[in-house]
């Protein structure tokens, strides 16, 4: 059994999908291509991926022709754990793991591909230890161990992030047939919400996929968060000083500023502003 099938067997046992988050410009490319591409493939068909600070390093380390996916929804409950929303984008594709079928060059790492120290050959965990990533190995429980638990098992140097898949796909992309649903963060910076914008794109491309706005206890939470990003907040201190109307957002900014995840703030805000909000504003004529 090859590597892709071994990983698939484990994910099916635990009944978990894979997740791919992206910005709006990349979502448009995905619909045009008909699948979730590697950045190399996306670039080769004339749809440049939204820029990220790690692009040059990714090319140098041989990651540009790989597709990356998470085993967890990194955008859930960000406001209660001192993190930012998913830095890779507000549009989350929930993907059946069956795209792994037959793949040879596929790995699981506990250090993000975007980390400056990431070396794929070194940081990929042995597949005979994949079940240890789950809180209840060889069960049907989908629970993945916390970062602290993973560090205890695999060491601090190996386990620094959430479990992440990287794979080389011979055709360059994961076909859209494997996408089960789409979850969109409820931003609204123009007259049209991001979720409505995405629904319109699906219709224009004649794609039929379930798409829902992320459920959140405070309906205006993301609206105000988006306003802060549009108004130029970049670093954690910018969000601390921002005149929030919602006290929960002020508390979030304060906790984020002193957390281990503060370094992600600028990436998240910059990627979101340039890769999603700018596209929405151009489309609306703003």
QUIDAHU-V998627 format. One record per residue. N is the residue number from 1. PHI is phi in whole degrees, -180 to 180 (* if undefined). NEAR is the number of other C-alpha atoms within 12 Angstrom. Layout:
# QUIDAHU-V998627
N | PHI | NEAR
N | PHI | NEAR
This chain:
# QUIDAHU-V998627
1 | * | 13
2 | -80 | 17
3 | -63 | 27
4 | -60 | 28
5 | -70 | 23
6 | -66 | 29
7 | -67 | 41
8 | -59 | 34
9 | -56 | 28
10 | -69 | 34
11 | -67 | 38
12 | -68 | 26
13 | -60 | 22
14 | -91 | 27
15 | 56 | 23
16 | -122 | 28
17 | -86 | 33
18 | -112 | 40
19 | -129 | 39
20 | -133 | 46
21 | -104 | 37
22 | -151 | 42
23 | -87 | 39
24 | -62 | 39
25 | -63 | 36
26 | -77 | 40
27 | -63 | 42
28 | -62 | 35
29 | -66 | 33
30 | -59 | 39
31 | -66 | 34
32 | -69 | 24
33 | -74 | 27
34 | 91 | 27
35 | -180 | 31
36 | -90 | 41
37 | -95 | 40
38 | -70 | 38
39 | -65 | 36
40 | -61 | 27
41 | -66 | 29
42 | -58 | 33
43 | -68 | 21
44 | -69 | 17
45 | -99 | 19
46 | 81 | 14
47 | -122 | 23
48 | -54 | 23
49 | -66 | 32
50 | -60 | 31
51 | -64 | 27
52 | -133 | 29
53 | -66 | 20
54 | -94 | 23
55 | -57 | 23
56 | -62 | 16
57 | -67 | 19
58 | -61 | 29
59 | -66 | 19
60 | -64 | 14
61 | -90 | 21
62 | 77 | 23
63 | -102 | 31
64 | -66 | 31
65 | -99 | 28
66 | -108 | 32
67 | -104 | 39
68 | -109 | 39
69 | -147 | 41
70 | -102 | 39
71 | -97 | 40
72 | -140 | 32
73 | -81 | 35
74 | -77 | 34
75 | -97 | 34
76 | -84 | 23
77 | 57 | 21
78 | -61 | 24
79 | -73 | 28
80 | -110 | 20
81 | -122 | 22
82 | 67 | 29
83 | -120 | 31
84 | -96 | 40
85 | -58 | 42
86 | -52 | 35
87 | -67 | 37
88 | -81 | 46
89 | 150 | 40
90 | -89 | 44
91 | -112 | 43
92 | -111 | 43
93 | -97 | 47
94 | -94 | 36
95 | -120 | 36
96 | -59 | 29
97 | -71 | 37
98 | -66 | 29
99 | -65 | 39
100 | -77 | 39
101 | -54 | 25
102 | 80 | 22
103 | -74 | 25
104 | -101 | 21
105 | -95 | 27
106 | -145 | 35
107 | -139 | 39
108 | -120 | 44
109 | -129 | 39
110 | -108 | 44
111 | -131 | 35
112 | -61 | 34
113 | -60 | 40
114 | -84 | 32
115 | -75 | 27
116 | -61 | 18
117 | -91 | 20
118 | -65 | 29
119 | -130 | 27
120 | -57 | 32
121 | -63 | 21
122 | -78 | 18
123 | -92 | 29
124 | -72 | 30
125 | -82 | 33
126 | -61 | 23
127 | -67 | 24
128 | -74 | 16
129 | -113 | 21
130 | -59 | 34
131 | -64 | 33
132 | -69 | 27
133 | -66 | 42
134 | -91 | 31
135 | -63 | 21
136 | -125 | 18
137 | -58 | 21
138 | 58 | 22
139 | -115 | 20
140 | -100 | 19
141 | -77 | 20
142 | -85 | 24
143 | -67 | 22
144 | -101 | 31
145 | -62 | 28
146 | -71 | 21
147 | -60 | 24
148 | -64 | 20
149 | -65 | 21
150 | -67 | 30
151 | -65 | 22
152 | -63 | 17
153 | -84 | 24
154 | -110 | 26
155 | 96 | 18
156 | -62 | 17
157 | -71 | 25
158 | -87 | 31
159 | -114 | 32
160 | -123 | 31
161 | -142 | 35
162 | -71 | 33
163 | -58 | 38
164 | -137 | 38
165 | -93 | 42
166 | -135 | 44
167 | -149 | 39
168 | -96 | 32
169 | -107 | 30
170 | -55 | 21
171 | -91 | 22
172 | 93 | 27
173 | -158 | 32
174 | -88 | 40
175 | -58 | 28
176 | -61 | 30
177 | -58 | 22
178 | -86 | 26
179 | -76 | 31
180 | -91 | 26
181 | -164 | 27
182 | -127 | 33
183 | -118 | 37
184 | -118 | 40
185 | -63 | 45
186 | -81 | 34
187 | -79 | 41
188 | -151 | 32
189 | -112 | 33
190 | -128 | 25
191 | -75 | 17
192 | -119 | 22
193 | -71 | 28
194 | -61 | 40
195 | -66 | 33
196 | -66 | 24
197 | -61 | 35
198 | -67 | 41
199 | -62 | 30
200 | -64 | 21
201 | -63 | 26
202 | -60 | 25
203 | -65 | 17
204 | -67 | 14
205 | -97 | 19
206 | 56 | 13
207 | -104 | 24
208 | -111 | 21
209 | -137 | 25
210 | -63 | 21
211 | -137 | 29
212 | -136 | 25
213 | -80 | 26
214 | -62 | 28
215 | -73 | 19
216 | -146 | 21
217 | -64 | 14
218 | -118 | 18
219 | -65 | 17
220 | -97 | 23
221 | -59 | 29
222 | -72 | 32
223 | -61 | 28
224 | -70 | 28
225 | -62 | 39
226 | -64 | 35
227 | -62 | 26
228 | -63 | 35
229 | -67 | 33
230 | -61 | 27
231 | -82 | 19
232 | 105 | 22
233 | -65 | 29
234 | -126 | 32
235 | -95 | 26
236 | -59 | 34
237 | -67 | 22
238 | -62 | 24
239 | -73 | 34
240 | -65 | 26
241 | -85 | 19
242 | -66 | 27
243 | -79 | 18
244 | -65 | 25
245 | -87 | 16
246 | -100 | 20
247 | -62 | 17
248 | -65 | 22
249 | -70 | 32
250 | -63 | 27
251 | -64 | 23
252 | -60 | 32
253 | -62 | 37
254 | -64 | 26
255 | -71 | 25
256 | -65 | 31
257 | -60 | 27
258 | -109 | 19
259 | -94 | 19
260 | -72 | 17
261 | -102 | 27
262 | -58 | 30
263 | -64 | 22
264 | -82 | 28
265 | -59 | 33
266 | -64 | 30
267 | -62 | 30
268 | -58 | 36
269 | -65 | 38
270 | -67 | 31
271 | -60 | 36
272 | -66 | 45
273 | -63 | 36
274 | -84 | 30
275 | -92 | 33
276 | -127 | 44
277 | -65 | 37
278 | -62 | 26
279 | -68 | 27
280 | -64 | 32
281 | -69 | 23
282 | -64 | 16
283 | -65 | 20
284 | -90 | 17
285 | 81 | 11
286 | -77 | 13
